[in-house]
Amino acid sequence: MKNFSQRKGLKPVSKFVQIDTMSLELRNSLWNTLHLDVWSSEPFTFQIYYTEEKIYPFSKHLWFLYFKKPIDSIPSRPSQILSEIRQYFFEAKWNEVYDFLEFVIKCLKDDYPYLEEHLNLILSQELSGYRIVSGLVTDITSQEEIEMLECAIEDSRFIGVSKHLRCSLEHLSNRKNPDYRNSIKESILAVESMARIVTENAKATLGDALKVLEKSGKLHSALKNGFLKIYGYTSDEDGIRHAMMNEPNLTYADAKYFLMSCTSFINYLKEKLAK
């Protein structure tokens, strides 16, 4: 939402989504969120009764696995540890800030379950081109897409399906070396995995799954035929799937399309299976 100065034209609204950069406002806001949610919380930097402050085990993981520094170089006092973390955060490149956020969320997700949600709110407000989905910073920016992906990836009832979707997302969201080909492959494997669950047949294709739904009265024949044409690549090695996997110039748009369309269809199959 524009503030008063922006509505009056007294302060320009940013016209560009932040993709390959990070404004000072965005960086400050992300740090403030970490400060309010984590750094300043009592269990993290202040001792409660006789329990150890959580900053100590966290700093050991940070120094060992992320900074790759000797853990005996960690300062002895929480304020000093936090000072070094702060220095890194504000000197880091824009992409390294996102790397750091992923690491923090992975380490602290059980203790601070709302951290990801609060960081996403800041990313949205500051027009970042990224959002955090299941602990991974990704280019997907639509709130509807985020909710749909999270619903599918976090669904513990279908572990195999969720695993393929998460792998697809990881290949897609790798900022240093995105792998669009394998992202597409994992999206397709997720649909095939869901088809086998629907049919209770380890060798089933998508077509088999749709036939089962049709026979049970959960899917109209015309709709079934439409789905077969749209998602025919999942069982047609000589058709769209074969051509796509051999395409030399796959793009982010290609991989994102497959991930989102496959996720949407998987959620559709789950709804039909539930009924």
N, C-alpha and C positions, 0 to 999 in steps of 0.2 A: 504494500500500500504506500502511495506517495505521501510524504509529510507536507506540512503547510508551505514551506519554502519551495518544494518541488512543484506543488500544484500551482503556485504563483509564478513559476518560471524564474525564481530567484536562485535556485540551486539545481544544476542539471541532473537528470536521472541517467544513470549508467546505461548506455545503449548496447553494450556488448556483454554477453555472458562470459564469465571468466573460465576459460578453457586452459590456456597455456600460461597463465599468470595467476597471481593472488594479490589482491589489493591489501594495503595495510589495514583497512577497516575489517576485511574478512579475516585476516590473520589475528588481529586483536580480538575479534569476537569469538573465534575458535578457542583462543587461549583463555578468554574470560569464562567460556563454558566449561573448559577443563578445570579452571580454578574453582568455580562455584560448585561444580558437581563432584569433583575429586580432590584436588589439591588442598582445599580448605576444610574438607570434611574431617570430623574428629577421628574416626578410625584410621584415616590415612596419614595424617601428619601429627596427630596428638594422641598420646597414650591414654587408653581407657583402663582403669584399674591396673592389672598387671599384664595386659596383653601388649604385644609388640606392635608398633605403628606399621601400617601396611606399606608405607613407603619403602621400608627396608627390603622386604622380599621382592617388591616391584623393581626397585633400583638394581638389584642383583640380576634379574631377568633383562632389564634394559641395558645394563653395561655389558653383560655377557653375550646376549643374542642380537641386540640392535646396534649399540655403539661399537661393539667388538673391542672393548677396552678391558684392561685388567680389573677384576672386581675389587682388588685391594686398593684401587685408586678412588673408590667411592667415598665421598666425604662422610664424616661420622655423624653430622647433625642434619636433621630433616630440612632445615632452612637452607643449608649449603647444597644439599642434593637438589632441592627444587631450583636453586639459583643456577646450577649447571644445566638442568633440563630446560629452564627458561632461555638461557643463552643459546642453546642449540636450536630451540624452536624458532626464535626470531632471527637467527642467522641462516637457517636452512633454506634451500631452494623450495619453490612452491610445491613441486612434486614430492619432495622429501617430507614436507608437512603432512601430506596425505599418507605417506608411508608410516609416519609416526603415529597418526591417528589410528590406522589399522592395527598397529602393534598395541597401542594402549587399550583399544576396545577388546582385542583378543585376550589380553592379560586380565582385564578388569570387568568383563561383561557380566560375570556372576554377581559381583558386588555392587555394580552400578548399571542396572538393567536399562535405565532411561537415558544413559549417556548418548547412545546412538541417535535416539529420537531428538534430543536437544541439539546435537551437532547438525542433524539434518535440517532443523528449523533455521539455524544460522546460515547454512549453505543455501537454503531457499531465499532467505531475506537478502543476502548479499549477492544474489544472482550468480552463484557458482554453477558451473556446468556439470557438477558432480553431485552424487548423493551416495549415502552409505547403505548398502543392502547386505544384510547378514554379515556385517563386519568387513565388507569389501567396498572400497571406493570405486564407483563405476560411473560411466557417462550417462546412464539412464536417468532422465530428469523428471519424467512424468510421475506424479504421486500415485496415479492409478496403476502404472506399470510397476512401481516399487511394491505396492501392496500385493499385486498379483504374483510377483516373483517371490516375495517373502512367504506368502501363503503356501506356495508350491515347495519351496526349498526347505522350509521349516516343518513340513508335514511328516511327522515321524511314522505315520502309518505306511508310507510307501518309501522306504529308505533307498532302494535302488533308483527310483525315479528322481528323488531329491538329490542323490549323489551326482547323477548325470547333469542335472540342471545346474548344480553348483559348479561342476567342472566347466560347463559351458560359460557360466558367468565369469569364472576365474580367467579363462582364456580371453574372453572379450574385454575384461577390465584391466588386464595387465598393461600398465602404462609404458613400461620399458620395451616389452616385446609381445604385443598382442598376437594371438594365434587364431585368426578368424576361421581357418579351415577346421581345426579341431573343436572350436566352439560350435560350429554348425553340426559337426559329427556328434558331439555330446547331446545337442538338442534333439537330434533325430533318435539317438539311442534312448533318450528319456521317453519319447513317444512310444517306441517299440516296447520298452519295459512296462509302460502302463498298459499297453495292449495285451501283454502276456498275463498281467494281473486280472484284467477284465475277463479274459477267456479261460483263465486257470490252465493255460497251455504254454509251456516253456518255449515252444517253437512258433507261437502265433504271430501273425502279422497284424497290421492295423486293420486290414480288410476283414480278418477273422473277428476282431473285436467289435467292429461295427455290425457284423452279421449277428453276433450274439445279442447286441442291444436291440437290433431290429426284431429279432424273433421273440424277445421278451416284451415287446411293445413299448420300449423306451426310446425308440428312434424311428421316425418316419422314413420310408424307403427313399423318397426324393431327397431328404436331407442326408441320408447315408451316401447316396450317389454323389452328392455335392462335396461331402467331406473326402470321399475317395479321390475325387479329381484334385481338390486343393492340396491334400496331404499325400498324394500318390508317391511322392519321393521317398517315403519311409519304407516302401516295399517294392520299389521299382529300380533295380540296380542299373537298368539300361536306359532309364528315363531321366527325370529331373535330378534325382539324387546323384546319379553317376556324373551327369554333366556339371552339376554344381561343385562336387568335390574335386573335379579336375579343372575348374576354372582358375586360371593363373592370377587373376586380379581381384580376388575377393576383398571386400571392403568392410568397414565397421557396420555400414548400413545393412549389408547382406547378413552378417552374423547376428545383428540385433533383431532383424526381421525373423530369422529362424528361431531365435531364443524366445521372443515374445509370442509368436504364433504357436509354437510348440507348447509353451507354458499355458497359454490360453486354452488350447485344445485338451491338454492334460487335465486342467481344472474342470473342463466341461465333462470329460469322461468320469472324473471322480464324482461329480454331481449326479450323473446318470447312474453310476454304480451304487450310490447311496440310496437311490430310490428303488 
